[in-house]
Amino acid sequence: MTKKVTLAGKKVHPIGIGTWNIGNHTIDRDKEITAIQRGIEAGAQVIDTAEMYGSGLSEQLVGEAIRHFSRESLYLISKILPENASKKQLPQSLEKSLQRLAVDYLDLYLLHWQGAVPIEDTMEAMEKAKKAGKIRAWGVSNFDTKDLQKMTQLPHGQECIANQVKYNLFDRGIEYDLLPYMQKQQMTMIAYSPIVKGDFSGINRQQKMVLQEIVERHQISIPQLFLAWSIRDNHTIAIPKASKVEHMLENLQAGDISLTQQEYAQIDQVFCKPTSKQSLALW
């Protein structure tokens, strides 16, 4: 049985639905909507989108896909562009996102990355939106350790419940200091690009041998192994993108995969843990 992850007090499936580049092309629309709907029917709850994705087209497609599902059964995340995250502009951007999604509130609203708007202003606007019932919680994305440390020391900083960052077997830099700091702050980690956009060309011969041995033992795929690894701490949400039903269902099945400590150790030998501070991986 899939272990649920607690996100702002709600227990959710650890594999969510990413929507980057979804909704951009009319020809793919029905297929993409069907994939999201089948994913929800198979147990997915977290759907991650952003006003930036297709300049709102992704949010519109998600809104169409979820309209016949119970709102309370879903966990909707959207992200605001940094230039829109001021006290004046944030409420307007949020309202547009809600309209495109055809919902009354977001479960989680994230600052997509840090920009010129003072973080104090963004946090104040987030808190106001929360009190108005427009969002249930807020967080950030692409924030490194120093960014979080500065933010959490400010008024409302402790209200940040999540940080969405790039994390996969190739990009493990956050394990050095960012992830430990987030754990200390009880901040949920949301991993984007957990299966490196399906591009496994960077796997070398030694890594391939280890991965192949594990996937054959468990009768799973390499993308499923990447996903199972990314959520191994039972506190992480992974949001792979899938625009096809078969990929969507395969991703969700990764939530049921349990690797052994020996297998994790094998993986660590060929995908090494960071031993020093690394720049935050992006996109």
Secondary structure, DSSP 8 states (H G I E B T S, - for coil): ----EEETTEEE-SB-EE-TT-SS-GGGHHHHHHHHHHHHHTT--EEE--TTGGGGHHHHHHHHHHTTS-GGG-EEEEEE-GGG-STTTHHHHHHHHHHHHT-S-BSEEEE-S--SS-HHHHHHHHHHHHHTTSBS-EEEES--HHHHHHHHTSTTGGGEEEEEEE-SSS--GGGTTHHHHHHHTT-EEEEESTTGGG--TT--HHHHHHHHHHHHHHT--HHHHHHHHHTTTSSEEE--B--SHHHHHHHHHGGG----HHHHHHHHHHS---SS-------
